[in-house]
Amino acid sequence: MMMNRRDALAVLAGGTLSLADAALSAAPKKVHATTLLSRNGSGRATAYAEANKIVTVGQKSHVTWLDSVKGGFRVRIRTLDRKSGQWSKTWTVGPAHDNHGGPSLTVDSRGHLHVVYFPHHHPFRYRASLKPNDASAWSDEVEFGRKLTYPTLVCGADDTLYMTARRSHGKMPWTVEMWKKPVGKDWEMVGTILRSRAVGYSHFQEALAWGPDHKRLHLSVRIYENGGSVEVVGYMYSDDFGKTWRGRNGRPLAQPVSAETIDVIASGGRVEGKSSHKCGTISVTGDGRPVVLYSSSNNPGAEMILATPDGKSGWHRHGLASALSEKWPEWRIGPAAEVSINRQGTMYVLAAMATEGKNDVALISSKDLGRTIEVERPAAGVKQAKKWLANLERATGHHQVNGRPGVIFTAGTRGKGNTDILSNDVFWA
């Protein structure tokens, strides 16, 4: 996501930053040190995987998370100057309802940051940075939607913002709504794009990624319904910015799409004889192929899987667990987290690991989509036993990942409930 621009300081002084024609040649200075960002992290400080929390523009990386303090929950943001290695002070974007109300972050072509946050079955709140590539001041807070949770957020080529989120309903199946915000206009609903087939609690874990043309929008999802007895990992794409959706081979999908009609990658459930699935995020190769990350577990084993389209025959699946077990045999792989492909074509996968009473984070890198890999533990120097809920830097439209992506994670406890005020550590690696 690193972009270098000639005469960047002069452009910023004029109050506008054009990213569309930015030079992307030289990678910024590598910053691999682990840095403590906060000691007030909530129980979901850096969750959830589908919500992007790191944006790098030029030599600045902006990082956002969710703190918990005596007055409640607060969305925070800090900025790393990658040239000097110095971090800014901590700024507050706004409140959140509870520990599920963390932020999702993107940037437009002029360098203005955009963030959605706050709800757990409530309206969303939205703000934009007043200056390009600057997280110190924000526009007035705007509310939109009803009974929404878990945002994704990307920016279109024309600077239209696109967001998906789960919508809860009383006596109807829960759904996923898509919203957009054209430049200078209010948020408006595009449509209901996914729906559970069962009444009551459902979860989706949907994630978005642009194709290389910045026109095709790819979506991965884990549809959890019927108390988890059904868990389907699926994929679909849109060539008209979310109005209509198609499967892997162009098959039109009637909306709202369900576990029965989506392009199915894997199916299972939390019942005997089936594998339980969780979905991470989605990324897209330079030639337009979607890469979907998901996990599959049963007693006693667990696997993390990369899925890519395999012509007309379906999906090619490649497991990653064996590589981690060879490196660290005492650890077992956890639920799928995130995948990101940088502008050099290297793929990065962020994986959760667990062993007796401990949790850690593994960062996998590969130049050939997982056939050969390297692994590291970016949180290895942190002393806490539980290091988890990691979030990986990835592209959301007008920025690319350049070189090694940034990682943030939570060190501490999840607490007992959604409203616990905790003092977890939040780290950057």
URNOR-V897255 format. One record per pair of residues at least 6 apart in sequence whose ideal C-beta (glycine too) atoms are under 6 Angstrom apart, sorted by sequence separation. I is the first residue (numbers start at 1). J is the second residue. D is the distance in whole Angstrom. If there is no record, write none. Layout:
{{I & J & D} {I & J & D}}
This chain:
{{11 & 17 & 6} {107 & 113 & 5} {129 & 135 & 6} {155 & 161 & 6} {168 & 174 & 5} {181 & 187 & 5} {196 & 202 & 4} {246 & 252 & 6} {247 & 253 & 6} {268 & 274 & 4} {270 & 276 & 5} {284 & 290 & 6} {310 & 316 & 4} {341 & 347 & 5} {395 & 401 & 6} {55 & 62 & 5} {66 & 73 & 6} {67 & 74 & 5} {80 & 87 & 5} {118 & 125 & 4} {130 & 137 & 4} {224 & 231 & 5} {238 & 245 & 5} {268 & 275 & 4} {296 & 303 & 5} {353 & 360 & 5} {366 & 373 & 4} {415 & 422 & 5} {106 & 114 & 5} {116 & 124 & 5} {117 & 125 & 6} {154 & 162 & 5} {167 & 175 & 5} {179 & 187 & 5} {245 & 253 & 5} {253 & 261 & 6} {282 & 290 & 6} {283 & 291 & 5} {307 & 315 & 5} {308 & 316 & 5} {340 & 348 & 5} {379 & 387 & 4} {393 & 401 & 6} {54 & 63 & 5} {66 & 75 & 6} {67 & 76 & 5} {78 & 87 & 6} {79 & 88 & 4} {129 & 138 & 6} {209 & 218 & 5} {223 & 232 & 5} {236 & 245 & 4} {237 & 246 & 6} {268 & 277 & 5} {295 & 304 & 5} {324 & 333 & 5} {353 & 362 & 5} {364 & 373 & 5} {365 & 374 & 5} {78 & 88 & 5} {105 & 115 & 5} {116 & 126 & 5} {153 & 163 & 5} {166 & 176 & 6} {167 & 177 & 5} {179 & 189 & 5} {180 & 190 & 5} {282 & 292 & 5} {307 & 317 & 5} {339 & 349 & 5} {53 & 64 & 5} {65 & 76 & 6} {127 & 138 & 4} {128 & 139 & 5} {208 & 219 & 6} {222 & 233 & 5} {266 & 277 & 6} {294 & 305 & 6} {351 & 362 & 4} {364 & 375 & 5} {78 & 90 & 5} {103 & 115 & 5} {104 & 116 & 5} {115 & 127 & 6} {127 & 139 & 5} {151 & 163 & 6} {152 & 164 & 5} {164 & 176 & 6} {178 & 190 & 4} {305 & 317 & 5} {306 & 318 & 5} {321 & 333 & 4} {338 & 350 & 5} {393 & 405 & 4} {412 & 424 & 3} {64 & 77 & 4} {178 & 191 & 6} {206 & 219 & 6} {207 & 220 & 5} {221 & 234 & 5} {280 & 293 & 4} {293 & 306 & 6} {337 & 350 & 4} {350 & 363 & 6} {362 & 375 & 6} {363 & 376 & 5} {392 & 405 & 6} {393 & 406 & 4} {412 & 425 & 6} {76 & 90 & 5} {77 & 91 & 5} {103 & 117 & 4} {114 & 128 & 5} {127 & 141 & 6} {151 & 165 & 5} {164 & 178 & 5} {305 & 319 & 6} {337 & 351 & 6} {410 & 424 & 5} {411 & 425 & 4} {63 & 78 & 6} {150 & 165 & 6} {177 & 192 & 6} {178 & 193 & 5} {206 & 221 & 4} {220 & 235 & 5} {248 & 263 & 5} {279 & 294 & 5} {291 & 306 & 6} {292 & 307 & 4} {337 & 352 & 6} {349 & 364 & 4} {362 & 377 & 6} {363 & 378 & 5} {392 & 407 & 6} {77 & 93 & 6} {101 & 117 & 6} {112 & 128 & 5} {113 & 129 & 4} {125 & 141 & 5} {126 & 142 & 5} {150 & 166 & 5} {163 & 179 & 5} {247 & 263 & 3} {303 & 319 & 5} {304 & 320 & 5} {5 & 22 & 5} {62 & 79 & 5} {101 & 118 & 5} {112 & 129 & 5} {148 & 165 & 4} {149 & 166 & 5} {175 & 192 & 5} {176 & 193 & 6} {204 & 221 & 5} {205 & 222 & 4} {219 & 236 & 5} {236 & 253 & 6} {277 & 294 & 6} {278 & 295 & 5} {291 & 308 & 6} {304 & 321 & 6} {335 & 352 & 6} {348 & 365 & 5} {361 & 378 & 6} {390 & 407 & 6} {391 & 408 & 5} {74 & 92 & 5} {75 & 93 & 4} {101 & 119 & 6} {125 & 143 & 6} {162 & 180 & 5} {176 & 194 & 4} {303 & 321 & 5} {333 & 351 & 6} {334 & 352 & 3} {361 & 379 & 5} {409 & 427 & 6} {3 & 22 & 4} {4 & 23 & 5} {46 & 65 & 5} {60 & 79 & 5} {61 & 80 & 4} {75 & 94 & 5} {101 & 120 & 6} {148 & 167 & 6} {204 & 223 & 6} {218 & 237 & 5} {277 & 296 & 6} {289 & 308 & 6} {334 & 353 & 6} {346 & 365 & 6} {347 & 366 & 5} {360 & 379 & 6} {390 & 409 & 4} {45 & 65 & 5} {100 & 120 & 4} {112 & 132 & 5} {123 & 143 & 5} {124 & 144 & 6} {147 & 167 & 6} {160 & 180 & 6} {161 & 181 & 4} {175 & 195 & 5} {334 & 354 & 5} {408 & 428 & 5} {3 & 24 & 6} {45 & 66 & 5} {74 & 95 & 6} {75 & 96 & 6} {96 & 117 & 6} {97 & 118 & 6} {111 & 132 & 3} {124 & 145 & 5} {147 & 168 & 5} {203 & 224 & 4} {216 & 237 & 6} {217 & 238 & 5} {275 & 296 & 5} {276 & 297 & 5} {346 & 367 & 5} {389 & 410 & 4} {4 & 26 & 6} {93 & 115 & 6} {96 & 118 & 5} {97 & 119 & 6} {98 & 120 & 5} {110 & 132 & 5} {111 & 133 & 4} {113 & 135 & 6} {123 & 145 & 5} {160 & 182 & 5} {173 & 195 & 5} {174 & 196 & 5} {331 & 353 & 4} {332 & 354 & 6} {347 & 369 & 6} {387 & 409 & 6} {407 & 429 & 5} {59 & 82 & 5} {72 & 95 & 6} {73 & 96 & 4} {97 & 120 & 5} {173 & 196 & 4} {202 & 225 & 5} {216 & 239 & 6} {275 & 298 & 5} {42 & 66 & 5} {59 & 83 & 5} {124 & 148 & 6} {159 & 183 & 5} {331 & 355 & 5} {387 & 411 & 5} {97 & 122 & 6} {330 & 355 & 5} {2 & 28 & 5} {42 & 68 & 4} {121 & 147 & 5} {173 & 199 & 6} {236 & 262 & 6} {361 & 387 & 6} {40 & 67 & 4} {198 & 225 & 5} {232 & 259 & 4} {236 & 263 & 6} {358 & 385 & 5} {359 & 386 & 5} {360 & 387 & 5} {384 & 411 & 4} {75 & 103 & 5} {121 & 149 & 6} {174 & 202 & 4} {176 & 204 & 5} {198 & 226 & 5} {234 & 262 & 3} {235 & 263 & 5} {359 & 387 & 6} {38 & 67 & 6} {40 & 69 & 6} {119 & 148 & 5} {120 & 149 & 5} {196 & 225 & 4} {234 & 263 & 6} {304 & 333 & 5} {359 & 388 & 4} {361 & 390 & 5} {378 & 407 & 5} {382 & 411 & 5} {66 & 96 & 6} {119 & 149 & 6} {176 & 206 & 6} {234 & 264 & 5} {235 & 265 & 6} {302 & 332 & 6} {379 & 409 & 6} {28 & 59 & 5} {42 & 73 & 6} {94 & 125 & 6} {302 & 333 & 5} {232 & 264 & 6} {233 & 265 & 5} {304 & 336 & 5} {233 & 266 & 4} {116 & 151 & 5} {232 & 267 & 5} {66 & 102 & 4} {223 & 259 & 4} {352 & 388 & 6} {116 & 153 & 5} {231 & 268 & 5} {166 & 204 & 5} {231 & 269 & 5} {324 & 362 & 6} {64 & 103 & 5} {230 & 269 & 5} {229 & 269 & 5} {295 & 335 & 5} {350 & 390 & 5} {37 & 78 & 6} {64 & 105 & 5} {295 & 336 & 4} {75 & 117 & 5} {164 & 206 & 5} {228 & 270 & 4} {229 & 271 & 5} {265 & 307 & 5} {294 & 336 & 5} {350 & 392 & 4} {144 & 187 & 4} {293 & 336 & 5} {91 & 135 & 6} {233 & 277 & 5} {91 & 136 & 6} {231 & 277 & 5} {233 & 279 & 5} {293 & 339 & 4} {94 & 141 & 6} {104 & 151 & 4} {106 & 153 & 5} {108 & 155 & 5} {114 & 161 & 6} {116 & 163 & 6} {121 & 168 & 5} {304 & 351 & 6} {106 & 154 & 6} {291 & 339 & 6} {327 & 375 & 5} {361 & 409 & 5} {100 & 149 & 6} {104 & 153 & 4} {106 & 155 & 5} {8 & 58 & 5} {55 & 105 & 5} {57 & 107 & 6} {109 & 159 & 6} {265 & 315 & 5} {323 & 373 & 5} {31 & 82 & 6} {108 & 159 & 4} {378 & 429 & 4} {52 & 104 & 6} {53 & 105 & 6} {55 & 107 & 5} {190 & 242 & 5} {318 & 370 & 5} {340 & 392 & 5} {5 & 58 & 6} {29 & 82 & 5} {51 & 104 & 4} {52 & 105 & 6} {2 & 56 & 5} {3 & 57 & 6} {28 & 82 & 4} {31 & 85 & 6} {57 & 111 & 5} {154 & 208 & 5} {338 & 392 & 4} {340 & 394 & 4} {1 & 56 & 4} {3 & 58 & 5} {44 & 99 & 4} {152 & 207 & 6} {222 & 277 & 6} {43 & 99 & 5} {79 & 135 & 5} {152 & 208 & 5} {222 & 278 & 6} {280 & 336 & 4} {283 & 339 & 5} {42 & 99 & 4} {157 & 214 & 4} {222 & 279 & 3} {235 & 292 & 6} {278 & 335 & 4} {280 & 337 & 5} {281 & 338 & 4} {283 & 340 & 6} {343 & 400 & 4} {348 & 405 & 5} {77 & 135 & 5} {278 & 336 & 5} {280 & 338 & 5} {281 & 339 & 6} {283 & 341 & 5} {220 & 279 & 6} {286 & 345 & 6} {342 & 401 & 4} {343 & 402 & 5} {195 & 256 & 4} {197 & 258 & 5} {233 & 294 & 5} {248 & 309 & 5} {340 & 401 & 5} {194 & 256 & 6} {220 & 282 & 4} {193 & 256 & 6} {194 & 257 & 5} {195 & 258 & 6} {178 & 242 & 4} {192 & 256 & 5} {218 & 282 & 6} {306 & 370 & 5} {340 & 405 & 5} {218 & 284 & 6} {218 & 290 & 5} {220 & 292 & 4} {60 & 133 & 5} {62 & 135 & 5} {209 & 282 & 5} {211 & 284 & 5} {205 & 279 & 4} {207 & 281 & 4} {209 & 283 & 5} {212 & 286 & 6} {207 & 282 & 5} {209 & 284 & 5} {57 & 133 & 5} {212 & 288 & 6} {211 & 288 & 5} {20 & 109 & 5} {19 & 109 & 5} {17 & 110 & 5} {16 & 110 & 5} {17 & 111 & 3} {51 & 151 & 6} {48 & 150 & 6} {50 & 152 & 5} {17 & 132 & 4} {17 & 133 & 6} {50 & 207 & 4} {210 & 397 & 6} {49 & 280 & 6} {49 & 281 & 6} {154 & 396 & 5} {155 & 397 & 4} {154 & 397 & 5} {155 & 398 & 6} {49 & 337 & 5} {49 & 338 & 5} {109 & 398 & 5} {106 & 396 & 4} {108 & 398 & 6} {107 & 398 & 6} {107 & 399 & 6} {99 & 418 & 5} {98 & 418 & 4} {98 & 419 & 5} {53 & 391 & 5} {54 & 393 & 4} {47 & 389 & 4} {52 & 394 & 6} {57 & 399 & 6} {46 & 389 & 5} {52 & 396 & 5} {55 & 399 & 6} {46 & 391 & 5} {61 & 406 & 6} {63 & 408 & 6} {34 & 381 & 5} {54 & 406 & 5} {68 & 421 & 5} {68 & 422 & 5} {65 & 426 & 5} {46 & 408 & 5} {46 & 409 & 6} {46 & 410 & 5} {45 & 410 & 4} {41 & 410 & 5} {43 & 414 & 4} {43 & 415 & 4} {27 & 402 & 5} {27 & 403 & 4} {43 & 420 & 6} {19 & 398 & 5} {43 & 422 & 5} {45 & 424 & 6} {42 & 422 & 6} {45 & 426 & 5} {40 & 423 & 6} {41 & 424 & 3} {39 & 423 & 6} {41 & 426 & 4} {39 & 425 & 6} {38 & 426 & 4} {36 & 425 & 6} {37 & 426 & 5} {36 & 427 & 6} {37 & 428 & 6} {1 & 393 & 6} {34 & 427 & 5} {35 & 428 & 5} {34 & 429 & 5} {1 & 399 & 4} {1 & 400 & 6} {1 & 401 & 5} {2 & 402 & 3}}
